[in-house]
Amino acid sequence: MTNIIGIDLGTTNSLCAVFQNGQPRLIPNALGQLLTPSVVGILESGEVLVGAAAKELAVTSPETCVARFKQWMGSDRKVTLRNRELTPVELSSFVLRSLKEDAERFLNGQVAEAVITVPAYFNDGQRRATKMAGSLAGLKVRRIINEPTAAALTYGFHDKKAEKQLVVLDLGGGTFDVTLMEVFDGSLEIVATAGENFLGGEEFTDRLAAELCKRIGLPFEQAELTQPLMIARLRQNCELAKRTLADSDQVVVRVPNKDGSAGSESAEVQISRHEFARLSQPLLDRLQRPIHKVLRDANLTPEQVDEVILVGGATRMPVLQQFVSEQLACQPRCELNPDQVVALGAAVQAALIQDDAAVEDMVMTDVCPHTLGVEVVKELGGQLRDGYYTPIIHRNTTIPVSKEQTLFTVHPNQTVVNIAVYQGESRRVAENVRLGQVSVNNVPLGPAGQPIVIRFTYDVNGILEVEAFMQDSKERFVTVISTDHSMTDEELEEAQRRMQAFKFYPRDDIRNRHLLHYAEQTVGEVNPLFRDQLESAVDHFETAMSAGDPEIFDTARTNLLSCLASLGFPFDQA
Ligand code: AMP
C-alpha cells in the first residue's frame, strides 16, 4: 500500500505525519525537528531555503524571506524575493515539497499523496489554493480536512468509547477556529464551526511589539516600514517574551537598535504577565464572537459543553487558557501536544482513506462552515432591486451535501441568466464573498418567471460545484467554482515545471547552515574573554563550508562543535 502522509500546513509551523503500525507518527525534518517553520527564503544562488534556516535568514535579510503567507492563500497577493515574484500558493508548495522530501527520507520511498489540513473557516478559494499548492509540490491531495476536525480525530482515536459534547479551540499563528462536536461510541459528528482568518498568536506578539515601540516613543506601523531589520529582531524577542510569560510573571525584553543589532546599550523594557493580559484584551474580545456563534448554532449553553480541547501553539498562553475557562465553564484539556494534534489527525484521516484496520470502528462527519448562496433580484415596493442574497446551503450543514433551489427569470424574453455565487451570512451580496458565476444561456423566449434550477454540491473536501439548468432541458451548465487559482491541465503542468526548476538548498547543508547561524548568535552571548576563541572557530567553519575539501570541513565542524560545548553552549544536533 502506498503511504498517504498527513500534513498540517500551518501559518507559523508545518508538520507531517504518517499512520504506521496502527498509530499516527510524526516525521522529523532534515534538522531532526518535528516543527518546520513555514518560512521560505531565496538565496543569492537562487536556491530555496525552507524552515528553520529560512527563519534564521529572515532575521538578518528579511527582504529575501517570507513568512505568514498562509494568510494570503486564495488572494492575488504576490511577494518578490530576489526579483522572483511568488504567489502564496507557490510559497506553500515549497513548504509542502520540503515536508514531502522529509517524509520520503523517513519512509525510505516515494510519497505521492497527502491529506492536508486547513482552518475550518477557510473559504472555497483558500481550499482550492491549498490543493493547488499540493499539486505544485508533486502531491496528489486526497483530502482537505479542517484543522479542528483533524484535532478531534486524534483525540477520538485515543478516546474511542467516549460520549460527550466537546469544543475544539484552535488558535494557531494566524487563524482561530472553534468547532463543536458530538462524540458517541467511535463516531465524531461535527455540529458547528466558526472562526476568524486574521487572528492568531502572531497578533499577540505584535501587540507586545507595538507596546514596546510605544514605550520608547516609536510608532510601530511606521517602524515596520522604515526599520524592517529592527522590527524583525524585535518580533523575535517578543515571541520569546510571550513564551516566557507562560511560566514567569515578568519578562525583560531588549529593544534592538535601528539596524537590528542589540548590545548592552540598547533599551530594555519590563513587561508583566498582567500587562500582557491587558494588551491582549482586545484580541480576546474578538475570540468571543466565534465561540458564541458556535454555541448558538448548536443550540447549546456553555454549561452543556463537557470538554474543551486546545489546539495550536498559541493556546499555551495562560491568558488564553484563563479566558477559555471563563467562557466555557470547564477546564481545557491539553494533554496532547497542541502543536502536534492536527498533523496526527491528518494521518488518522489518511488511515481512514486507506481503510486501515486500526480505524475501522471510527466514523466522522463534518460540516460546511459558511452559508453558500446566489445573488437574486427582489421586488420591493413594486421595484426590482438587485444585490440580494439567497442561501442555498446553510452554514453547519453536514457534508457532503447537495441542495437545489428554483429561481425565475426576471425579464420577458430573457435568454441568458448569469448566476453569481457567494459565500457569507449577509442579506446583501456586497457584504459577502463572491466565489464565481454560472451562466445559463439557453433560456427559450417567453415571459418573465421561467424556472431555472440551481444545484449546489459541496464535497467532503469543502469544495463547491454549482449546476444550473432549465427544468425541462437536458443541457446542464456546471461550474466548479472558479477562482483565479483554477488552472487548465496545461497551465498546471507549466506551473509544476516552473516550481520544479527551483532547486532546494542541499539538505545536508541546511544542518551546517543552522550550526553556523547558532554559532554566530552565540558569539554575542559568550563571556567576552572567550569571544575571540569562538569567533576564530566560526571563521574557520565558514571558510571550510565553501572550500569544498571534506577533510578540512570535518575538522572545522568538529572543532566548532567542541568549542561551543566547552563554552557551555552545546549545539543540539538532533
Ligand atoms: P501554530 O500555527 O499552531 O504552530 O501556532 C504558532 C503560534 O503559537 C505562534 O504565534 C507562536 O508564537 C505561538 N506559541 C507557540 N508556543 C507558545 C508558547 N509557549 N507560549 C505562547 N505562544 C506560543
Residues whose N, C-alpha, C, O or C-beta is under 5 A from the ligand:
A	BS01	AMP	G10 T11 T12 N13 L171 G172 G173 G201 E202 K242 R243 A246 G312 G313 A314 R316 M317
